[in-house]
Structures are given as structure tokens and as C-alpha cells.
Amino acid sequence: MEQQVIIITGASSGFGKATAEMLAAKGNTVYGLCRREMQDTNIRYRQCDVRNREQIATVVAQIIAEQGRVDVLINNAGMGIGGALELATEEEIDMQMGTNFMGCVNMCQAVLPYMRKARKGKIINLSSIGGVMGLPYQGFYSASKFAIEGFTEALAAEVTGFGIRVCMVEPGDFATGFTGSRKNSQATMDDPDYGPIFKRSLAIIEKEENGGLQPEVLARRIVKLVEQKKPPLRNVVANLEQWLSTVIKRVLTGNQMVGILRDYYKS
């Protein structure tokens, strides 16, 4: 494959770091964006918060000045907030949606003018199985990923005619630092109704994540998508049980699916 200029957000750990390392090892020029300072001999790290449009514009302009193009954008940056939807604060909602969804939007809007001018490029957005089904006590995380699903599908329809390919990855449970960095709602923890149920559900969520696949599994799939000329729009990467759940959802009624989710997460 010809060497490509690649931007990946959230590149300091987990999926982002594993993917950046694999892509750089293949000879690509990889720019890793993250909020903290990082140093690496193979990855060109840039400090950038995906919620800050001015920072994004500056970093993307610098990359264009250095390389003359951006071939691939991988929107990986994300975070999770656990808790009851009813009790979520405005700050928590803004952080969840601002990082996961608007961060993706901000990056796409910064890079697309250059790709459109070049009449080529590829955008890979990280969704989740939580973007296929609404997960109890991870409701705004699911909402952010549902938003990415709709955004990505619409974007693909708008820009494919300009030679730009758009797709998304829908991971299941993986053993990454995501579990330890999840922010849990104290109001939910303290609530006499929601608290006990949330703690029970959270224990199941964390057990599944900690016993999940390794991030290198997802990284290999993303590398394959980078190298594919026409990648599929949706790409589920999960264990067999979770993959089957995405298939089953297509044929069940909404009430049936809610019942399964309630039973699984003991909610």
C-alpha cells in the first residue's frame, strides 16, 4: 500500500494507541491527537481537544502545511458517563455528547474541505454496539453513538461523489482503560431508587469490559479498513454473543429488545 497521511484522535491509549502504532509500523505517516502531551518516535503526537474547534483548525492546518494532504481521518476519541438518564447533569450531558459526537463532527468539518479539494480521502468513525442498542445506565453514551451512526450514514451519502469514503466501526466489549476512566453519576449512586440497580448493572458492565477482547483486535480491523478501497459502511467487531445481539435486534420488536436488555443488565 502507498504510504498514507493519517490523523487519529484519542491516540494516547486503548484503541487509538494500538491503531496508531500498527499504522505507523506499516510506514504510514500517523498524527495522533490527544489532550495530553505524548512523545513517540513513530507517531507524531499533537496536543488537541476535539471539543475545541480552534485547536483542531490549528493542528489540521499544521499537518496540511507539513504533508500537503490528509488521506485518512479516524475519529476514535471518546469517553463514557454512567448513570440514570433522569439524573444526568447538564455538564455531564455536554461532556458526553461534546466529546463523542461533536468531537467527531468537529474533526470531520475541519478535514473535509481538504479531502473534497483533493477528491479523495477516507473517514472512519468509532461508534459502538451501544450505538446499535440503547444500553441502560449508559444512556447518553448510547445517544452519542446513535448520533454518530446517523451522522456517518448521512455523511457517506453526501461525500462519496467527491471520492471520499466514509465508514464506522461498532466495537463490543474490550479490555481497555475505558472502564477505569468512566465517570459515574454520584447523584445516581446516592439515589434510593436508582442507586442499588445502577450498582448491580455497573458490576455486570465492568465484568464484561474487563473480560473483553484486546484492543489489538479492533486495531487490526481498522488497519484493514484503512487499506480497503471500498470499506463496508458498518463493521461490528465483537465476540460472537454480542455480534449475534446486533443481528437479533433487527428482527425483534422494540419491547422484546428492551426486555432482553433489562434482563441482561439486571435493570
Backbone hydrogen bonds, N-H to C=O, Kabsch-Sander energy under -0.5 kcal/mol:
donor,donor_aa,acceptor,acceptor_aa,energy
6,I,4,Q,-0.6
6,I,29,T,-3.0
7,I,72,V,-2.7
8,I,31,Y,-2.5
9,T,74,I,-2.2
10,G,33,L,-1.1
11,A,33,L,-1.9
13,S,10,G,-0.6
16,G,13,S,-0.8
17,K,13,S,-1.4
18,A,14,G,-2.3
19,T,15,F,-2.7
20,A,16,G,-2.6
21,E,17,K,-2.4
22,M,18,A,-1.9
23,L,19,T,-2.6
24,A,20,A,-2.4
25,A,21,E,-2.1
26,K,22,M,-0.8
27,G,24,A,-2.0
28,N,23,L,-1.7
29,T,4,Q,-2.3
30,V,28,N,-0.8
30,V,42,N,-0.5
31,Y,6,I,-3.3
31,Y,29,T,-0.5
32,G,30,V,-0.6
32,G,44,R,-1.0
33,L,8,I,-2.7
33,L,31,Y,-0.6
34,C,46,R,-1.8
44,R,30,V,-3.0
45,Y,43,I,-1.3
46,R,32,G,-2.7
48,C,34,C,-2.8
50,V,48,C,-0.6
52,N,49,D,-2.3
53,R,51,R,-0.8
56,I,52,N,-2.2
57,A,53,R,-2.4
58,T,54,E,-2.1
59,V,55,Q,-2.5
60,V,56,I,-2.9
61,A,57,A,-2.1
62,Q,58,T,-2.0
63,I,59,V,-2.2
64,I,60,V,-2.4
65,A,61,A,-2.3
66,E,62,Q,-2.0
67,Q,63,I,-3.0
68,G,63,I,-0.5
68,G,64,I,-2.3
71,D,5,V,-2.0
72,V,5,V,-2.0
73,L,122,K,-2.6
74,I,7,I,-3.1
75,N,73,L,-0.6
75,N,124,I,-2.5
76,N,74,I,-1.2
82,G,183,K,-2.2
83,G,137,Y,-1.9
87,L,84,A,-0.7
88,A,84,A,-0.6
88,A,85,L,-1.0
93,I,89,T,-2.4
94,D,90,E,-2.6
95,M,91,E,-2.3
96,Q,92,E,-2.4
97,M,93,I,-2.8
98,G,94,D,-2.4
99,T,95,M,-2.0
100,N,96,Q,-2.0
101,F,97,M,-1.3
102,M,97,M,-2.6
103,G,98,G,-0.7
105,V,101,F,-2.3
106,N,102,M,-3.2
107,M,103,G,-2.0
108,C,104,C,-2.4
109,Q,105,V,-2.7
110,A,106,N,-1.4
111,V,107,M,-1.9
112,L,108,C,-2.8
114,Y,111,V,-0.9
115,M,111,V,-1.8
116,R,112,L,-3.3
117,K,113,P,-1.8
118,A,114,Y,-1.8
119,R,115,M,-1.2
120,K,115,M,-1.7
121,G,163,G,-0.9
122,K,71,D,-1.6
123,I,165,R,-2.7
124,I,73,L,-2.9
125,N,123,I,-0.5
125,N,167,C,-2.5
126,L,75,N,-2.4
127,S,125,N,-0.8
127,S,169,V,-3.0
129,I,171,P,-2.4
131,G,128,S,-2.0
132,V,129,I,-1.7
133,M,129,I,-1.7
135,L,133,M,-0.6
138,Q,135,L,-1.9
139,G,83,G,-0.5
142,S,138,Q,-2.8
143,A,139,G,-2.5
144,S,140,F,-2.1
145,K,141,Y,-1.8
146,F,142,S,-3.1
147,A,143,A,-2.1
148,I,144,S,-1.4
149,E,145,K,-2.1
150,G,146,F,-2.1
151,F,147,A,-2.7
152,T,148,I,-2.9
153,E,149,E,-2.2
154,A,150,G,-2.3
155,L,151,F,-2.8
156,A,152,T,-2.4
157,A,153,E,-1.5
158,E,154,A,-1.5
159,V,155,L,-2.3
160,T,156,A,-1.5
162,F,159,V,-1.8
163,G,160,T,-1.9
164,I,159,V,-1.6
165,R,121,G,-2.4
165,R,163,G,-0.5
167,C,123,I,-2.3
168,M,233,L,-2.9
169,V,125,N,-2.2
170,E,235,N,-3.2
172,G,237,V,-2.4
175,A,213,L,-2.9
176,T,174,F,-1.4
179,T,176,T,-0.9
181,S,177,G,-1.6
182,R,178,F,-0.7
182,R,179,T,-0.9
183,K,80,G,-2.6
184,N,182,R,-0.6
185,S,82,G,-3.0
189,M,185,S,-2.1
190,D,186,Q,-2.2
191,D,187,A,-0.8
191,D,188,T,-0.6
195,G,191,D,-2.2
197,I,193,D,-0.6
198,F,194,Y,-3.1
199,K,195,G,-2.5
200,R,196,P,-1.7
201,S,197,I,-2.6
202,L,198,F,-3.2
203,A,199,K,-1.6
204,I,200,R,-1.2
205,I,201,S,-2.5
206,E,202,L,-2.8
207,K,203,A,-1.8
208,E,204,I,-2.3
209,E,205,I,-2.3
210,N,206,E,-2.8
211,G,207,K,-1.5
212,G,209,E,-1.7
213,L,173,D,-1.8
217,V,214,Q,-1.9
218,L,214,Q,-0.7
219,A,215,P,-2.4
220,R,216,E,-2.3
221,R,217,V,-1.3
222,I,218,L,-2.4
223,V,219,A,-2.6
224,K,220,R,-1.9
225,L,221,R,-2.1
226,V,222,I,-2.5
227,E,223,V,-1.7
228,Q,224,K,-1.4
235,N,168,M,-0.8
237,V,170,E,-1.8
243,W,239,N,-2.6
244,L,240,L,-2.6
245,S,241,E,-1.5
246,T,242,Q,-1.2
246,T,243,W,-0.5
247,V,243,W,-1.1
248,I,244,L,-3.0
249,K,245,S,-1.8
250,R,247,V,-1.0
251,V,248,I,-1.7
252,L,248,I,-1.5
257,M,253,T,-2.1
258,V,254,G,-2.4
259,G,255,N,-2.1
260,I,256,Q,-2.0
261,L,257,M,-2.5
262,R,258,V,-2.6
263,D,259,G,-2.2
264,Y,260,I,-2.7
265,Y,261,L,-2.5
266,K,263,D,-0.6
267,S,262,R,-2.0
